Amino acid sequence: MTEQLFLILQKELKLLQDAADVLQYSFDKCGRIGLKQSYHPEELESFESFTGRFARLSDILVQKVFRLIDEIDLDAQGTVRDRINRAEKKGLIGSSDTFVEIRMVRNDIAHQYLSEAIHETFAKVLELTPALLDSVERVKVHSRKYQ
């Protein structure tokens, strides 16, 4: 069973890295565009891709990778908050509070209907992306101990 979990983890780490790479691309592109009162359609499309990629990477980390690492480490599943707290204790993330904020922004992205809130979401995603990308590197370092 444990060997199978390690194989699954390797697959998830590849998916994680691919998602991180495209998020980094969008982060760089949207960082150059910057925050504005209004956007050209191409810029808006870039930011919408960016927020979607941010949400996807957050999901992969919390719902797949952190859960799988907990399973390998024989930790109880618990709530998403429990998973985030354990990730902080394991050094997978820098701050559980920041990661809870990442999850809240992810939820806002998934349920974004008000155009006036979009600018605030863009700003938060730009602010929180470095912490999200940092956690990918931390997970990769942590996962080496299973090899």
C-alpha positions as CSV (number, residue, x, y, z in Angstrom):
1,M,0.0,0.0,0.0
2,T,2.7,2.5,0.9
3,E,4.6,1.8,-2.3
4,Q,1.4,2.6,-4.2
5,L,1.0,5.9,-2.3
6,F,4.6,6.9,-3.2
7,L,3.8,6.2,-6.9
8,I,0.6,8.3,-6.6
9,L,2.7,11.1,-4.9
10,Q,5.2,11.1,-7.8
11,K,2.3,11.5,-10.3
12,E,0.8,14.3,-8.2
13,L,4.1,16.1,-7.9
14,K,4.4,16.2,-11.7
15,L,0.9,17.6,-11.9
16,L,1.8,20.1,-9.2
17,Q,4.9,21.3,-11.0
18,D,3.0,21.7,-14.3
19,A,0.4,23.8,-12.6
20,A,3.0,25.8,-10.8
21,D,4.8,26.5,-14.1
22,V,1.7,27.9,-15.8
23,L,0.8,29.9,-12.7
24,Q,4.3,31.4,-12.7
25,Y,3.9,32.3,-16.4
26,S,0.5,34.1,-15.7
27,F,2.0,35.8,-12.6
28,D,4.8,37.2,-14.6
29,K,2.5,38.4,-17.4
30,C,-0.1,39.9,-15.1
31,G,2.6,41.5,-13.0
32,R,3.7,43.4,-16.1
33,I,0.1,44.4,-16.8
34,G,-0.4,45.6,-13.3
35,L,-3.5,46.6,-11.4
36,K,-5.8,49.1,-13.3
37,Q,-9.2,50.6,-13.0
38,S,-10.1,49.0,-16.4
39,Y,-8.5,46.4,-18.6
40,H,-8.4,45.8,-22.3
41,P,-10.1,42.5,-23.2
42,E,-6.8,40.7,-23.7
43,E,-5.6,41.9,-20.3
44,L,-8.8,40.8,-18.7
45,E,-8.4,37.4,-20.3
46,S,-4.9,37.1,-18.9
47,F,-6.0,38.0,-15.4
48,E,-8.9,35.5,-15.6
49,S,-6.5,32.8,-16.7
50,F,-4.2,33.8,-13.8
51,T,-7.0,33.5,-11.2
52,G,-8.1,30.2,-12.5
53,R,-4.6,28.8,-12.4
54,F,-4.2,30.2,-8.9
55,A,-7.3,28.3,-7.8
56,R,-6.3,25.1,-9.5
57,L,-2.8,25.1,-7.9
58,S,-4.4,25.7,-4.5
59,D,-6.8,22.8,-5.0
60,I,-4.0,20.4,-6.1
61,L,-2.0,21.3,-3.1
62,V,-4.7,21.1,-0.4
63,Q,-7.1,18.5,-1.8
64,K,-4.5,16.2,-3.4
65,V,-0.9,16.6,-2.3
66,F,-1.4,17.6,1.4
67,R,-4.0,14.9,1.8
68,L,-1.7,12.3,0.2
69,I,1.2,13.4,2.4
70,D,-1.0,13.1,5.5
71,E,-2.0,9.6,4.3
72,I,1.6,8.5,3.8
73,D,2.5,10.0,7.3
74,L,-0.5,8.2,8.8
75,D,-2.1,11.4,9.9
76,A,-5.9,11.6,10.5
77,Q,-7.7,13.3,7.6
78,G,-9.7,16.0,9.5
79,T,-10.9,19.2,8.0
80,V,-9.2,21.4,5.4
81,R,-8.0,23.7,8.2
82,D,-6.5,20.6,10.0
83,R,-4.7,19.7,6.8
84,I,-3.4,23.3,6.4
85,N,-2.2,23.3,10.1
86,R,-0.4,20.0,9.6
87,A,1.2,21.3,6.4
88,E,2.6,24.2,8.4
89,K,4.0,21.9,11.1
90,K,5.6,19.8,8.4
91,G,7.1,22.9,6.8
92,L,5.1,22.5,3.6
93,I,3.8,26.1,3.9
94,G,5.2,29.2,5.5
95,S,2.0,30.2,7.3
96,S,-1.3,28.5,8.0
97,D,-3.0,31.9,8.2
98,T,-1.7,32.9,4.7
99,F,-2.9,29.5,3.3
100,V,-6.3,30.0,4.8
101,E,-6.4,33.3,3.1
102,I,-5.3,31.6,-0.2
103,R,-8.2,29.1,0.2
104,M,-10.7,32.0,0.9
105,V,-9.5,33.8,-2.3
106,R,-9.8,30.5,-4.1
107,N,-13.4,30.2,-3.0
108,D,-14.1,33.8,-4.0
109,I,-12.7,33.0,-7.5
110,A,-14.9,29.9,-7.8
111,H,-18.0,32.0,-6.9
112,Q,-17.1,35.4,-8.5
113,Y,-20.1,37.0,-9.9
114,L,-19.7,40.7,-9.1
115,S,-17.5,42.6,-11.5
116,E,-16.6,45.2,-8.9
117,A,-15.0,42.6,-6.7
118,I,-12.8,41.3,-9.6
119,H,-10.2,44.1,-9.1
120,E,-9.8,43.1,-5.4
121,T,-9.5,39.5,-6.4
122,F,-6.8,40.3,-8.9
123,A,-4.8,42.2,-6.3
124,K,-5.1,39.4,-3.7
125,V,-4.0,36.8,-6.3
126,L,-1.0,38.9,-7.2
127,E,-0.1,39.3,-3.5
128,L,-0.6,35.6,-2.5
129,T,0.9,33.8,-5.5
130,P,4.5,33.9,-4.2
131,A,3.4,32.1,-1.0
132,L,1.6,29.5,-3.1
133,L,4.5,29.0,-5.4
134,D,6.9,28.8,-2.4
135,S,4.8,25.9,-1.0
136,V,5.3,23.9,-4.2
137,E,9.1,24.1,-3.6
138,R,8.6,23.2,0.0
139,V,6.5,20.1,-1.0
140,K,9.2,19.0,-3.4
141,V,11.9,19.2,-0.8
142,H,9.7,17.4,1.8
143,S,8.8,14.7,-0.6
144,R,12.4,13.7,-1.2
145,K,12.4,12.0,2.2
146,Y,10.0,9.4,0.8
147,Q,12.3,8.3,-2.0
